Amino acid sequence: MKNYFIARSRRVRSTPYTSRIENQGVNAYTVYNHMLLPAAFGSLEDSYHHLKEHVQVWDVAGERQVEISGKDSAKLVQLMTCR
């Protein structure tokens, strides 16, 4: 698979952490929920070893909150989530 450039536009937003992420040497981005999220720092092997030996903080700004309401909302949420 080829690496293609992702053009920034008004339809794709950066996260509050983008400037700090760019200072850390991000190699690639992906678009998730209309937001640029970092996808690679260095090689795949470097990322694997870093994950196994150190702490990683991931930018999850593209995630959204939802509200589930109604009579059986608590039961539905329990069925949908891990225990």
mmCIF file of the N, C-alpha and C atoms, coordinates in Angstrom:
data_MODEL
# 
_entry.id   MODEL 
# 
loop_
_atom_site.group_PDB 
_atom_site.id 
_atom_site.type_symbol 
_atom_site.label_atom_id 
_atom_site.label_alt_id 
_atom_site.label_comp_id 
_atom_site.label_asym_id 
_atom_site.label_entity_id 
_atom_site.label_seq_id 
_atom_site.pdbx_PDB_ins_code 
_atom_site.Cartn_x 
_atom_site.Cartn_y 
_atom_site.Cartn_z 
_atom_site.occupancy 
_atom_site.B_iso_or_equiv 
_atom_site.pdbx_formal_charge 
_atom_site.auth_seq_id 
_atom_site.auth_comp_id 
_atom_site.auth_asym_id 
_atom_site.auth_atom_id 
_atom_site.pdbx_PDB_model_num 
ATOM 1   N N  . MET A 1 1  ? 0.840   -1.169 0.000  1.00 0.00 ? 1  MET A N  1 
ATOM 2   C CA . MET A 1 1  ? 0.000   0.000  0.000  1.00 0.00 ? 1  MET A CA 1 
ATOM 3   C C  . MET A 1 1  ? 0.891   1.241  0.000  1.00 0.00 ? 1  MET A C  1 
ATOM 4   N N  . LYS A 1 2  ? 0.550   2.211  -0.796 1.00 0.00 ? 2  LYS A N  1 
ATOM 5   C CA . LYS A 1 2  ? 1.310   3.454  -0.859 1.00 0.00 ? 2  LYS A CA 1 
ATOM 6   C C  . LYS A 1 2  ? 0.868   4.402  0.246  1.00 0.00 ? 2  LYS A C  1 
ATOM 7   N N  . ASN A 1 3  ? 1.775   5.254  0.669  1.00 0.00 ? 3  ASN A N  1 
ATOM 8   C CA . ASN A 1 3  ? 1.437   6.308  1.619  1.00 0.00 ? 3  ASN A CA 1 
ATOM 9   C C  . ASN A 1 3  ? 1.041   7.551  0.839  1.00 0.00 ? 3  ASN A C  1 
ATOM 10  N N  . TYR A 1 4  ? -0.167  8.011  1.035  1.00 0.00 ? 4  TYR A N  1 
ATOM 11  C CA . TYR A 1 4  ? -0.656  9.196  0.359  1.00 0.00 ? 4  TYR A CA 1 
ATOM 12  C C  . TYR A 1 4  ? -0.731  10.354 1.341  1.00 0.00 ? 4  TYR A C  1 
ATOM 13  N N  . PHE A 1 5  ? -0.532  11.548 0.834  1.00 0.00 ? 5  PHE A N  1 
ATOM 14  C CA . PHE A 1 5  ? -0.605  12.758 1.636  1.00 0.00 ? 5  PHE A CA 1 
ATOM 15  C C  . PHE A 1 5  ? -2.060  13.049 1.981  1.00 0.00 ? 5  PHE A C  1 
ATOM 16  N N  . ILE A 1 6  ? -2.340  13.417 3.223  1.00 0.00 ? 6  ILE A N  1 
ATOM 17  C CA . ILE A 1 6  ? -3.683  13.813 3.638  1.00 0.00 ? 6  ILE A CA 1 
ATOM 18  C C  . ILE A 1 6  ? -3.720  15.334 3.641  1.00 0.00 ? 6  ILE A C  1 
ATOM 19  N N  . ALA A 1 7  ? -4.495  15.908 2.746  1.00 0.00 ? 7  ALA A N  1 
ATOM 20  C CA . ALA A 1 7  ? -4.598  17.364 2.663  1.00 0.00 ? 7  ALA A CA 1 
ATOM 21  C C  . ALA A 1 7  ? -5.476  17.874 3.800  1.00 0.00 ? 7  ALA A C  1 
ATOM 22  N N  . ARG A 1 8  ? -5.004  18.898 4.478  1.00 0.00 ? 8  ARG A N  1 
ATOM 23  C CA . ARG A 1 8  ? -5.811  19.500 5.536  1.00 0.00 ? 8  ARG A CA 1 
ATOM 24  C C  . ARG A 1 8  ? -6.874  20.390 4.912  1.00 0.00 ? 8  ARG A C  1 
ATOM 25  N N  . SER A 1 9  ? -8.055  20.325 5.463  1.00 0.00 ? 9  SER A N  1 
ATOM 26  C CA . SER A 1 9  ? -9.159  21.147 4.976  1.00 0.00 ? 9  SER A CA 1 
ATOM 27  C C  . SER A 1 9  ? -10.078 21.458 6.144  1.00 0.00 ? 9  SER A C  1 
ATOM 28  N N  . ARG A 1 10 ? -11.112 22.242 5.880  1.00 0.00 ? 10 ARG A N  1 
ATOM 29  C CA . ARG A 1 10 ? -12.070 22.560 6.940  1.00 0.00 ? 10 ARG A CA 1 
ATOM 30  C C  . ARG A 1 10 ? -12.874 21.340 7.366  1.00 0.00 ? 10 ARG A C  1 
ATOM 31  N N  . ARG A 1 11 ? -12.906 20.317 6.530  1.00 0.00 ? 11 ARG A N  1 
ATOM 32  C CA . ARG A 1 11 ? -13.653 19.103 6.868  1.00 0.00 ? 11 ARG A CA 1 
ATOM 33  C C  . ARG A 1 11 ? -12.879 18.190 7.798  1.00 0.00 ? 11 ARG A C  1 
ATOM 34  N N  . VAL A 1 12 ? -11.569 18.390 7.885  1.00 0.00 ? 12 VAL A N  1 
ATOM 35  C CA . VAL A 1 12 ? -10.719 17.566 8.747  1.00 0.00 ? 12 VAL A CA 1 
ATOM 36  C C  . VAL A 1 12 ? -10.067 18.485 9.764  1.00 0.00 ? 12 VAL A C  1 
ATOM 37  N N  . ARG A 1 13 ? -10.335 18.231 11.042 1.00 0.00 ? 13 ARG A N  1 
ATOM 38  C CA . ARG A 1 13 ? -9.819  19.094 12.104 1.00 0.00 ? 13 ARG A CA 1 
ATOM 39  C C  . ARG A 1 13 ? -8.606  18.461 12.763 1.00 0.00 ? 13 ARG A C  1 
ATOM 40  N N  . SER A 1 14 ? -7.778  19.300 13.327 1.00 0.00 ? 14 SER A N  1 
ATOM 41  C CA . SER A 1 14 ? -6.689  18.796 14.158 1.00 0.00 ? 14 SER A CA 1 
ATOM 42  C C  . SER A 1 14 ? -7.193  18.733 15.596 1.00 0.00 ? 14 SER A C  1 
ATOM 43  N N  . THR A 1 15 ? -6.488  18.016 16.441 1.00 0.00 ? 15 THR A N  1 
ATOM 44  C CA . THR A 1 15 ? -6.884  17.886 17.838 1.00 0.00 ? 15 THR A CA 1 
ATOM 45  C C  . THR A 1 15 ? -6.152  18.933 18.668 1.00 0.00 ? 15 THR A C  1 
ATOM 46  N N  . PRO A 1 16 ? -6.525  19.114 19.926 1.00 0.00 ? 16 PRO A N  1 
ATOM 47  C CA . PRO A 1 16 ? -5.794  20.051 20.780 1.00 0.00 ? 16 PRO A CA 1 
ATOM 48  C C  . PRO A 1 16 ? -4.334  19.657 20.991 1.00 0.00 ? 16 PRO A C  1 
ATOM 49  N N  . TYR A 1 17 ? -3.978  18.425 20.681 1.00 0.00 ? 17 TYR A N  1 
ATOM 50  C CA . TYR A 1 17 ? -2.623  17.931 20.924 1.00 0.00 ? 17 TYR A CA 1 
ATOM 51  C C  . TYR A 1 17 ? -1.767  17.871 19.661 1.00 0.00 ? 17 TYR A C  1 
ATOM 52  N N  . THR A 1 18 ? -2.284  18.300 18.528 1.00 0.00 ? 18 THR A N  1 
ATOM 53  C CA . THR A 1 18 ? -1.574  18.145 17.258 1.00 0.00 ? 18 THR A CA 1 
ATOM 54  C C  . THR A 1 18 ? -0.199  18.798 17.270 1.00 0.00 ? 18 THR A C  1 
ATOM 55  N N  . SER A 1 19 ? -0.082  20.000 17.789 1.00 0.00 ? 19 SER A N  1 
ATOM 56  C CA . SER A 1 19 ? 1.227   20.674 17.775 1.00 0.00 ? 19 SER A CA 1 
ATOM 57  C C  . SER A 1 19 ? 2.252   19.910 18.607 1.00 0.00 ? 19 SER A C  1 
ATOM 58  N N  . ARG A 1 20 ? 1.842   19.372 19.741 1.00 0.00 ? 20 ARG A N  1 
ATOM 59  C CA . ARG A 1 20 ? 2.765   18.587 20.570 1.00 0.00 ? 20 ARG A CA 1 
ATOM 60  C C  . ARG A 1 20 ? 3.123   17.267 19.893 1.00 0.00 ? 20 ARG A C  1 
ATOM 61  N N  . ILE A 1 21 ? 2.155   16.669 19.240 1.00 0.00 ? 21 ILE A N  1 
ATOM 62  C CA . ILE A 1 21 ? 2.402   15.409 18.540 1.00 0.00 ? 21 ILE A CA 1 
ATOM 63  C C  . ILE A 1 21 ? 3.394   15.625 17.407 1.00 0.00 ? 21 ILE A C  1 
ATOM 64  N N  . GLU A 1 22 ? 3.241   16.723 16.682 1.00 0.00 ? 22 GLU A N  1 
ATOM 65  C CA . GLU A 1 22 ? 4.167   17.007 15.585 1.00 0.00 ? 22 GLU A CA 1 
ATOM 66  C C  . GLU A 1 22 ? 5.579   17.248 16.103 1.00 0.00 ? 22 GLU A C  1 
ATOM 67  N N  . ASN A 1 23 ? 5.709   17.812 17.301 1.00 0.00 ? 23 ASN A N  1 
ATOM 68  C CA . ASN A 1 23 ? 7.034   18.004 17.902 1.00 0.00 ? 23 ASN A CA 1 
ATOM 69  C C  . ASN A 1 23 ? 7.690   16.677 18.273 1.00 0.00 ? 23 ASN A C  1 
ATOM 70  N N  . GLN A 1 24 ? 6.896   15.619 18.431 1.00 0.00 ? 24 GLN A N  1 
ATOM 71  C CA . GLN A 1 24 ? 7.432   14.306 18.791 1.00 0.00 ? 24 GLN A CA 1 
ATOM 72  C C  . GLN A 1 24 ? 7.796   13.465 17.572 1.00 0.00 ? 24 GLN A C  1 
ATOM 73  N N  . GLY A 1 25 ? 7.598   13.997 16.376 1.00 0.00 ? 25 GLY A N  1 
ATOM 74  C CA . GLY A 1 25 ? 8.054   13.300 15.176 1.00 0.00 ? 25 GLY A CA 1 
ATOM 75  C C  . GLY A 1 25 ? 7.072   12.333 14.555 1.00 0.00 ? 25 GLY A C  1 
ATOM 76  N N  . VAL A 1 26 ? 5.809   12.684 14.518 1.00 0.00 ? 26 VAL A N  1 
ATOM 77  C CA . VAL A 1 26 ? 4.821   11.811 13.880 1.00 0.00 ? 26 VAL A CA 1 
ATOM 78  C C  . VAL A 1 26 ? 5.178   11.627 12.406 1.00 0.00 ? 26 VAL A C  1 
ATOM 79  N N  . ASN A 1 27 ? 5.050   10.397 11.915 1.00 0.00 ? 27 ASN A N  1 
ATOM 80  C CA . ASN A 1 27 ? 5.353   10.081 10.513 1.00 0.00 ? 27 ASN A CA 1 
ATOM 81  C C  . ASN A 1 27 ? 4.112   10.034 9.639  1.00 0.00 ? 27 ASN A C  1 
ATOM 82  N N  . ALA A 1 28 ? 2.963   9.705  10.228 1.00 0.00 ? 28 ALA A N  1 
ATOM 83  C CA . ALA A 1 28 ? 1.752   9.532  9.426  1.00 0.00 ? 28 ALA A CA 1 
ATOM 84  C C  . ALA A 1 28 ? 0.522   9.837  10.270 1.00 0.00 ? 28 ALA A C  1 
ATOM 85  N N  . TYR A 1 29 ? -0.505  10.293 9.602  1.00 0.00 ? 29 TYR A N  1 
ATOM 86  C CA . TYR A 1 29 ? -1.802  10.541 10.228 1.00 0.00 ? 29 TYR A CA 1 
ATOM 87  C C  . TYR A 1 29 ? -2.847  9.665  9.567  1.00 0.00 ? 29 TYR A C  1 
ATOM 88  N N  . THR A 1 30 ? -3.940  9.455  10.280 1.00 0.00 ? 30 THR A N  1 
ATOM 89  C CA . THR A 1 30 ? -5.135  8.864  9.710  1.00 0.00 ? 30 THR A CA 1 
ATOM 90  C C  . THR A 1 30 ? -6.287  9.793  10.061 1.00 0.00 ? 30 THR A C  1 
ATOM 91  N N  . VAL A 1 31 ? -7.380  9.692  9.340  1.00 0.00 ? 31 VAL A N  1 
ATOM 92  C CA . VAL A 1 31 ? -8.549  10.518 9.627  1.00 0.00 ? 31 VAL A CA 1 
ATOM 93  C C  . VAL A 1 31 ? -9.584  9.632  10.295 1.00 0.00 ? 31 VAL A C  1 
ATOM 94  N N  . TYR A 1 32 ? -10.031 10.063 11.467 1.00 0.00 ? 32 TYR A N  1 
ATOM 95  C CA . TYR A 1 32 ? -11.051 9.334  12.214 1.00 0.00 ? 32 TYR A CA 1 
ATOM 96  C C  . TYR A 1 32 ? -12.059 10.347 12.719 1.00 0.00 ? 32 TYR A C  1 
ATOM 97  N N  . ASN A 1 33 ? -13.310 10.184 12.373 1.00 0.00 ? 33 ASN A N  1 
ATOM 98  C CA . ASN A 1 33 ? -14.384 11.056 12.833 1.00 0.00 ? 33 ASN A CA 1 
ATOM 99  C C  . ASN A 1 33 ? -14.066 12.520 12.514 1.00 0.00 ? 33 ASN A C  1 
ATOM 100 N N  . HIS A 1 34 ? -13.578 12.754 11.321 1.00 0.00 ? 34 HIS A N  1 
ATOM 101 C CA . HIS A 1 34 ? -13.231 14.092 10.815 1.00 0.00 ? 34 HIS A CA 1 
ATOM 102 C C  . HIS A 1 34 ? -12.076 14.740 11.571 1.00 0.00 ? 34 HIS A C  1 
ATOM 103 N N  . MET A 1 35 ? -11.244 13.954 12.237 1.00 0.00 ? 35 MET A N  1 
ATOM 104 C CA . MET A 1 35 ? -10.099 14.501 12.961 1.00 0.00 ? 35 MET A CA 1 
ATOM 105 C C  . MET A 1 35 ? -8.827  13.791 12.530 1.00 0.00 ? 35 MET A C  1 
ATOM 106 N N  . LEU A 1 36 ? -7.733  14.554 12.478 1.00 0.00 ? 36 LEU A N  1 
ATOM 107 C CA . LEU A 1 36 ? -6.423  13.976 12.187 1.00 0.00 ? 36 LEU A CA 1 
ATOM 108 C C  . LEU A 1 36 ? -5.889  13.309 13.444 1.00 0.00 ? 36 LEU A C  1 
ATOM 109 N N  . LEU A 1 37 ? -5.625  12.034 13.365 1.00 0.00 ? 37 LEU A N  1 
ATOM 110 C CA . LEU A 1 37 ? -5.051  11.323 14.497 1.00 0.00 ? 37 LEU A CA 1 
ATOM 111 C C  . LEU A 1 37 ? -3.719  10.718 14.079 1.00 0.00 ? 37 LEU A C  1 
ATOM 112 N N  . PRO A 1 38 ? -2.717  10.781 14.949 1.00 0.00 ? 38 PRO A N  1 
ATOM 113 C CA . PRO A 1 38 ? -1.409  10.229 14.604 1.00 0.00 ? 38 PRO A CA 1 
ATOM 114 C C  . PRO A 1 38 ? -1.500  8.717  14.417 1.00 0.00 ? 38 PRO A C  1 
ATOM 115 N N  . ALA A 1 39 ? -0.805  8.226  13.397 1.00 0.00 ? 39 ALA A N  1 
ATOM 116 C CA . ALA A 1 39 ? -0.856  6.799  13.101 1.00 0.00 ? 39 ALA A CA 1 
ATOM 117 C C  . ALA A 1 39 ? 0.497   6.120  13.220 1.00 0.00 ? 39 ALA A C  1 
ATOM 118 N N  . ALA A 1 40 ? 1.593   6.880  13.116 1.00 0.00 ? 40 ALA A N  1 
ATOM 119 C CA . ALA A 1 40 ? 2.909   6.236  13.156 1.00 0.00 ? 40 ALA A CA 1 
ATOM 120 C C  . ALA A 1 40 ? 3.978   7.200  13.645 1.00 0.00 ? 40 ALA A C  1 
ATOM 121 N N  . PHE A 1 41 ? 4.837   6.680  14.490 1.00 0.00 ? 41 PHE A N  1 
ATOM 122 C CA . PHE A 1 41 ? 6.043   7.365  14.955 1.00 0.00 ? 41 PHE A CA 1 
ATOM 123 C C  . PHE A 1 41 ? 7.189   6.395  14.723 1.00 0.00 ? 41 PHE A C  1 
ATOM 124 N N  . GLY A 1 42 ? 8.049   6.672  13.773 1.00 0.00 ? 42 GLY A N  1 
ATOM 125 C CA . GLY A 1 42 ? 9.154   5.754  13.506 1.00 0.00 ? 42 GLY A CA 1 
ATOM 126 C C  . GLY A 1 42 ? 8.651   4.487  12.841 1.00 0.00 ? 42 GLY A C  1 
ATOM 127 N N  . SER A 1 43 ? 9.412   3.416  12.994 1.00 0.00 ? 43 SER A N  1 
ATOM 128 C CA . SER A 1 43 ? 9.047   2.148  12.356 1.00 0.00 ? 43 SER A CA 1 
ATOM 129 C C  . SER A 1 43 ? 8.047   1.378  13.214 1.00 0.00 ? 43 SER A C  1 
ATOM 130 N N  . LEU A 1 44 ? 7.433   0.396  12.623 1.00 0.00 ? 44 LEU A N  1 
ATOM 131 C CA . LEU A 1 44 ? 6.498   -0.464 13.339 1.00 0.00 ? 44 LEU A CA 1 
ATOM 132 C C  . LEU A 1 44 ? 7.204   -1.198 14.473 1.00 0.00 ? 44 LEU A C  1 
ATOM 133 N N  . GLU A 1 45 ? 8.425   -1.636 14.224 1.00 0.00 ? 45 GLU A N  1 
ATOM 134 C CA . GLU A 1 45 ? 9.195   -2.344 15.250 1.00 0.00 ? 45 GLU A CA 1 
ATOM 135 C C  . GLU A 1 45 ? 9.524   -1.424 16.426 1.00 0.00 ? 45 GLU A C  1 
ATOM 136 N N  . ASP A 1 46 ? 9.908   -0.173 16.133 1.00 0.00 ? 46 ASP A N  1 
ATOM 137 C CA . ASP A 1 46 ? 10.184  0.792  17.201 1.00 0.00 ? 46 ASP A CA 1 
ATOM 138 C C  . ASP A 1 46 ? 8.946   1.033  18.055 1.00 0.00 ? 46 ASP A C  1 
ATOM 139 N N  . SER A 1 47 ? 7.796   1.176  17.409 1.00 0.00 ? 47 SER A N  1 
ATOM 140 C CA . SER A 1 47 ? 6.547   1.393  18.143 1.00 0.00 ? 47 SER A CA 1 
ATOM 141 C C  . SER A 1 47 ? 6.216   0.195  19.025 1.00 0.00 ? 47 SER A C  1 
ATOM 142 N N  . TYR A 1 48 ? 6.426   -1.009 18.509 1.00 0.00 ? 48 TYR A N  1 
ATOM 143 C CA . TYR A 1 48 ? 6.162   -2.222 19.283 1.00 0.00 ? 48 TYR A CA 1 
ATOM 144 C C  . TYR A 1 48 ? 7.029   -2.268 20.534 1.00 0.00 ? 48 TYR A C  1 
ATOM 145 N N  . HIS A 1 49 ? 8.331   -2.036 20.381 1.00 0.00 ? 49 HIS A N  1 
ATOM 146 C CA . HIS A 1 49 ? 9.238   -2.093 21.528 1.00 0.00 ? 49 HIS A CA 1 
ATOM 147 C C  . HIS A 1 49 ? 8.935   -0.982 22.531 1.00 0.00 ? 49 HIS A C  1 
ATOM 148 N N  . HIS A 1 50 ? 8.573   0.181  22.039 1.00 0.00 ? 50 HIS A N  1 
ATOM 149 C CA . HIS A 1 50 ? 8.222   1.273  22.947 1.00 0.00 ? 50 HIS A CA 1 
ATOM 150 C C  . HIS A 1 50 ? 6.971   0.922  23.745 1.00 0.00 ? 50 HIS A C  1 
ATOM 151 N N  . LEU A 1 51 ? 5.983   0.344  23.087 1.00 0.00 ? 51 LEU A N  1 
ATOM 152 C CA . LEU A 1 51 ? 4.749   -0.057 23.764 1.00 0.00 ? 51 LEU A CA 1 
ATOM 153 C C  . LEU A 1 51 ? 5.013   -1.112 24.830 1.00 0.00 ? 51 LEU A C  1 
ATOM 154 N N  . LYS A 1 52 ? 5.906   -2.053 24.554 1.00 0.00 ? 52 LYS A N  1 
ATOM 155 C CA . LYS A 1 52 ? 6.197   -3.121 25.506 1.00 0.00 ? 52 LYS A CA 1 
ATOM 156 C C  . LYS A 1 52 ? 7.032   -2.652 26.697 1.00 0.00 ? 52 LYS A C  1 
ATOM 157 N N  . GLU A 1 53 ? 7.861   -1.622 26.516 1.00 0.00 ? 53 GLU A N  1 
ATOM 158 C CA . GLU A 1 53 ? 8.811   -1.229 27.555 1.00 0.00 ? 53 GLU A CA 1 
ATOM 159 C C  . GLU A 1 53 ? 8.492   0.094  28.248 1.00 0.00 ? 53 GLU A C  1 
ATOM 160 N N  . HIS A 1 54 ? 7.615   0.906  27.678 1.00 0.00 ? 54 HIS A N  1 
ATOM 161 C CA . HIS A 1 54 ? 7.341   2.234  28.223 1.00 0.00 ? 54 HIS A CA 1 
ATOM 162 C C  . HIS A 1 54 ? 5.839   2.492  28.249 1.00 0.00 ? 54 HIS A C  1 
ATOM 163 N N  . VAL A 1 55 ? 5.499   3.679  28.669 1.00 0.00 ? 55 VAL A N  1 
ATOM 164 C CA . VAL A 1 55 ? 4.102   4.116  28.687 1.00 0.00 ? 55 VAL A CA 1 
ATOM 165 C C  . VAL A 1 55 ? 3.812   4.855  27.391 1.00 0.00 ? 55 VAL A C  1 
ATOM 166 N N  . GLN A 1 56 ? 2.629   4.649  26.840 1.00 0.00 ? 56 GLN A N  1 
ATOM 167 C CA . GLN A 1 56 ? 2.199   5.413  25.675 1.00 0.00 ? 56 GLN A CA 1 
ATOM 168 C C  . GLN A 1 56 ? 0.899   6.120  26.009 1.00 0.00 ? 56 GLN A C  1 
ATOM 169 N N  . VAL A 1 57 ? 0.803   7.360  25.599 1.00 0.00 ? 57 VAL A N  1 
ATOM 170 C CA . VAL A 1 57 ? -0.424  8.137  25.742 1.00 0.00 ? 57 VAL A CA 1 
ATOM 171 C C  . VAL A 1 57 ? -0.971  8.346  24.338 1.00 0.00 ? 57 VAL A C  1 
ATOM 172 N N  . TRP A 1 58 ? -2.199  7.963  24.120 1.00 0.00 ? 58 TRP A N  1 
ATOM 173 C CA . TRP A 1 58 ? -2.790  8.062  22.789 1.00 0.00 ? 58 TRP A CA 1 
ATOM 174 C C  . TRP A 1 58 ? -3.791  9.202  22.749 1.00 0.00 ? 58 TRP A C  1 
ATOM 175 N N  . ASP A 1 59 ? -3.813  9.910  21.646 1.00 0.00 ? 59 ASP A N  1 
ATOM 176 C CA . ASP A 1 59 ? -4.753  11.001 21.419 1.00 0.00 ? 59 ASP A CA 1 
ATOM 177 C C  . ASP A 1 59 ? -6.076  10.395 20.953 1.00 0.00 ? 59 ASP A C  1 
ATOM 178 N N  . VAL A 1 60 ? -7.082  10.467 21.790 1.00 0.00 ? 60 VAL A N  1 
ATOM 179 C CA . VAL A 1 60 ? -8.388  9.914  21.438 1.00 0.00 ? 60 VAL A CA 1 
ATOM 180 C C  . VAL A 1 60 ? -9.431  11.028 21.309 1.00 0.00 ? 60 VAL A C  1 
ATOM 181 N N  . ALA A 1 61 ? -8.985  12.195 20.861 1.00 0.00 ? 61 ALA A N  1 
ATOM 182 C CA . ALA A 1 61 ? -9.878  13.347 20.731 1.00 0.00 ? 61 ALA A CA 1 
ATOM 183 C C  . ALA A 1 61 ? -10.995 13.104 19.719 1.00 0.00 ? 61 ALA A C  1 
ATOM 184 N N  . GLY A 1 62 ? -10.821 12.151 18.825 1.00 0.00 ? 62 GLY A N  1 
ATOM 185 C CA . GLY A 1 62 ? -11.848 11.856 17.834 1.00 0.00 ? 62 GLY A CA 1 
ATOM 186 C C  . GLY A 1 62 ? -13.032 11.092 18.386 1.00 0.00 ? 62 GLY A C  1 
ATOM 187 N N  . GLU A 1 63 ? -12.902 10.563 19.591 1.00 0.00 ? 63 GLU A N  1 
ATOM 188 C CA . GLU A 1 63 ? -14.008 9.833  20.207 1.00 0.00 ? 63 GLU A CA 1 
ATOM 189 C C  . GLU A 1 63 ? -15.111 10.813 20.611 1.00 0.00 ? 63 GLU A C  1 
ATOM 190 N N  . ARG A 1 64 ? -16.330 10.369 20.614 1.00 0.00 ? 64 ARG A N  1 
ATOM 191 C CA . ARG A 1 64 ? -17.463 11.212 20.986 1.00 0.00 ? 64 ARG A CA 1 
ATOM 192 C C  . ARG A 1 64 ? -18.249 10.553 22.114 1.00 0.00 ? 64 ARG A C  1 
ATOM 193 N N  . GLN A 1 65 ? -18.890 11.394 22.909 1.00 0.00 ? 65 GLN A N  1 
ATOM 194 C CA . GLN A 1 65 ? -19.746 10.888 23.973 1.00 0.00 ? 65 GLN A CA 1 
ATOM 195 C C  . GLN A 1 65 ? -21.180 10.834 23.468 1.00 0.00 ? 65 GLN A C  1 
ATOM 196 N N  . VAL A 1 66 ? -21.898 9.855  23.941 1.00 0.00 ? 66 VAL A N  1 
ATOM 197 C CA . VAL A 1 66 ? -23.318 9.751  23.620 1.00 0.00 ? 66 VAL A CA 1 
ATOM 198 C C  . VAL A 1 66 ? -24.091 9.613  24.921 1.00 0.00 ? 66 VAL A C  1 
ATOM 199 N N  . GLU A 1 67 ? -25.332 10.017 24.890 1.00 0.00 ? 67 GLU A N  1 
ATOM 200 C CA . GLU A 1 67 ? -26.199 9.857  26.057 1.00 0.00 ? 67 GLU A CA 1 
ATOM 201 C C  . GLU A 1 67 ? -27.268 8.835  25.714 1.00 0.00 ? 67 GLU A C  1 
ATOM 202 N N  . ILE A 1 68 ? -27.404 7.853  26.572 1.00 0.00 ? 68 ILE A N  1 
ATOM 203 C CA . ILE A 1 68 ? -28.426 6.829  26.389 1.00 0.00 ? 68 ILE A CA 1 
ATOM 204 C C  . ILE A 1 68 ? -29.439 7.023  27.500 1.00 0.00 ? 68 ILE A C  1 
ATOM 205 N N  . SER A 1 69 ? -30.671 7.282  27.116 1.00 0.00 ? 69 SER A N  1 
ATOM 206 C CA . SER A 1 69 ? -31.703 7.563  28.114 1.00 0.00 ? 69 SER A CA 1 
ATOM 207 C C  . SER A 1 69 ? -32.900 6.652  27.876 1.00 0.00 ? 69 SER A C  1 
ATOM 208 N N  . GLY A 1 70 ? -33.736 6.606  28.862 1.00 0.00 ? 70 GLY A N  1 
ATOM 209 C CA . GLY A 1 70 ? -34.933 5.792  28.761 1.00 0.00 ? 70 GLY A CA 1 
ATOM 210 C C  . GLY A 1 70 ? -35.039 4.816  29.915 1.00 0.00 ? 70 GLY A C  1 
ATOM 211 N N  . LYS A 1 71 ? -36.166 4.137  29.965 1.00 0.00 ? 71 LYS A N  1 
ATOM 212 C CA . LYS A 1 71 ? -36.474 3.247  31.077 1.00 0.00 ? 71 LYS A CA 1 
ATOM 213 C C  . LYS A 1 71 ? -35.437 2.145  31.245 1.00 0.00 ? 71 LYS A C  1 
ATOM 214 N N  . ASP A 1 72 ? -34.998 1.536  30.176 1.00 0.00 ? 72 ASP A N  1 
ATOM 215 C CA . ASP A 1 72 ? -34.053 0.422  30.247 1.00 0.00 ? 72 ASP A CA 1 
ATOM 216 C C  . ASP A 1 72 ? -32.633 0.815  29.835 1.00 0.00 ? 72 ASP A C  1 
ATOM 217 N N  . SER A 1 73 ? -32.294 2.092  29.951 1.00 0.00 ? 73 SER A N  1 
ATOM 218 C CA . SER A 1 73 ? -30.983 2.559  29.477 1.00 0.00 ? 73 SER A CA 1 
ATOM 219 C C  . SER A 1 73 ? -29.831 1.925  30.253 1.00 0.00 ? 73 SER A C  1 
ATOM 220 N N  . ALA A 1 74 ? -29.955 1.800  31.560 1.00 0.00 ? 74 ALA A N  1 
ATOM 221 C CA . ALA A 1 74 ? -28.868 1.215  32.355 1.00 0.00 ? 74 ALA A CA 1 
ATOM 222 C C  . ALA A 1 74 ? -28.632 -0.244 31.960 1.00 0.00 ? 74 ALA A C  1 
ATOM 223 N N  . LYS A 1 75 ? -29.706 -0.977 31.743 1.00 0.00 ? 75 LYS A N  1 
ATOM 224 C CA . LYS A 1 75 ? -29.572 -2.375 31.335 1.00 0.00 ? 75 LYS A CA 1 
ATOM 225 C C  . LYS A 1 75 ? -28.927 -2.479 29.951 1.00 0.00 ? 75 LYS A C  1 
ATOM 226 N N  . LEU A 1 76 ? -29.324 -1.612 29.026 1.00 0.00 ? 76 LEU A N  1 
ATOM 227 C CA . LEU A 1 76 ? -28.744 -1.618 27.688 1.00 0.00 ? 76 LEU A CA 1 
ATOM 228 C C  . LEU A 1 76 ? -27.246 -1.331 27.735 1.00 0.00 ? 76 LEU A C  1 
ATOM 229 N N  . VAL A 1 77 ? -26.844 -0.352 28.526 1.00 0.00 ? 77 VAL A N  1 
ATOM 230 C CA . VAL A 1 77 ? -25.421 -0.012 28.626 1.00 0.00 ? 77 VAL A CA 1 
ATOM 231 C C  . VAL A 1 77 ? -24.640 -1.180 29.214 1.00 0.00 ? 77 VAL A C  1 
ATOM 232 N N  . GLN A 1 78 ? -25.188 -1.865 30.190 1.00 0.00 ? 78 GLN A N  1 
ATOM 233 C CA . GLN A 1 78 ? -24.517 -3.032 30.766 1.00 0.00 ? 78 GLN A CA 1 
ATOM 234 C C  . GLN A 1 78 ? -24.340 -4.137 29.725 1.00 0.00 ? 78 GLN A C  1 
ATOM 235 N N  . LEU A 1 79 ? -25.316 -4.313 28.862 1.00 0.00 ? 79 LEU A N  1 
ATOM 236 C CA . LEU A 1 79 ? -25.218 -5.337 27.822 1.00 0.00 ? 79 LEU A CA 1 
ATOM 237 C C  . LEU A 1 79 ? -24.212 -4.957 26.735 1.00 0.00 ? 79 LEU A C  1 
ATOM 238 N N  . MET A 1 80 ? -24.023 -3.660 26.508 1.00 0.00 ? 80 MET A N  1 
ATOM 239 C CA . MET A 1 80 ? -23.140 -3.186 25.434 1.00 0.00 ? 80 MET A CA 1 
ATOM 240 C C  . MET A 1 80 ? -21.673 -3.119 25.833 1.00 0.00 ? 80 MET A C  1 
ATOM 241 N N  . THR A 1 81 ? -21.375 -3.024 27.113 1.00 0.00 ? 81 THR A N  1 
ATOM 242 C CA . THR A 1 81 ? -20.000 -2.774 27.541 1.00 0.00 ? 81 THR A CA 1 
ATOM 243 C C  . THR A 1 81 ? -19.369 -4.002 28.178 1.00 0.00 ? 81 THR A C  1 
ATOM 244 N N  . CYS A 1 82 ? -18.039 -3.973 28.195 1.00 0.00 ? 82 CYS A N  1 
ATOM 245 C CA . CYS A 1 82 ? -17.279 -5.065 28.823 1.00 0.00 ? 82 CYS A CA 1 
ATOM 246 C C  . CYS A 1 82 ? -17.471 -5.028 30.327 1.00 0.00 ? 82 CYS A C  1 
ATOM 247 N N  . ARG A 1 83 ? -17.245 -6.149 30.924 1.00 0.00 ? 83 ARG A N  1 
ATOM 248 C CA . ARG A 1 83 ? -17.353 -6.191 32.382 1.00 0.00 ? 83 ARG A CA 1 
ATOM 249 C C  . ARG A 1 83 ? -16.007 -6.371 32.999 1.00 0.00 ? 83 ARG A C  1 
# 
